[in-house]
Amino acid sequence: MKFETWLAFFAASWLISLSPGAGALSCMTAGLRYGFRRGAWNILGLQAGVGLLVLVVALGLGAILAASNVAFMAIKWFGVAYLIWLGVQQWRAEPKPLVEDAGEVVPAARGALVLRGFLVNASNPKGIIFMLAVLPQFIDPHAPQALQYLICAGTLFFTDAVVMSGYTLLAARVLAALRDPNHIRWTNRFFGSLFVCVGLLLANFKRAA
């Protein structure tokens, strides 16, 4: 991969990561409920989801998925249901102030947060279609492709991890400063409603003809 091509993909990666979506919302809710250190496991899961999307495109499965209406709809509705479920869970979350710095053990299994982040990205057909449309444009078909996809994946991991860390840290440092249980309750419900809205928007997502 030429340096100029990588530089263009590097710029595109920042735009992809900075665009608001379910991943950013997942990071903010994780930062709000569990703090930055615990919420970082959610970021790890998100990157695993990105890795899966890159692998799907690299293996040519993305084109098959894009062409298969049954597969597309199955992933789409799973993503819709999962985002709405996350919204309900956030809405019902206990209005408990975050006191991570005080040494309190936050009740959230690391594995559960990794799985949560992974499913948020892996169950989003918009991400697969977008990756299918953008990523191959930076791949030289006349050069070994495995290394090129690895470079692109590493670039996406870096930019997305930085951006998602920012979202998580913002929530952990700003929103977690709330101490009034009533304010926390309505903050949880606000983010829960956003999850449901994102799920409903995904339900209306249609592939380009």
Secondary structure as GFF3:
##gff-version 3
##sequence-region A 1 209
A	DSSP	alpha_helix	3	18	.	.	.	ID=ss1
A	DSSP	alpha_helix	22	58	.	.	.	ID=ss2
A	DSSP	alpha_helix	61	67	.	.	.	ID=ss3
A	DSSP	alpha_helix	69	91	.	.	.	ID=ss4
A	DSSP	three_ten_helix	100	102	.	.	.	ID=ss5
A	DSSP	alpha_helix	110	122	.	.	.	ID=ss6
A	DSSP	alpha_helix	125	134	.	.	.	ID=ss7
A	DSSP	three_ten_helix	135	138	.	.	.	ID=ss8
A	DSSP	alpha_helix	145	173	.	.	.	ID=ss9
A	DSSP	three_ten_helix	175	177	.	.	.	ID=ss10
A	DSSP	alpha_helix	181	203	.	.	.	ID=ss11
###
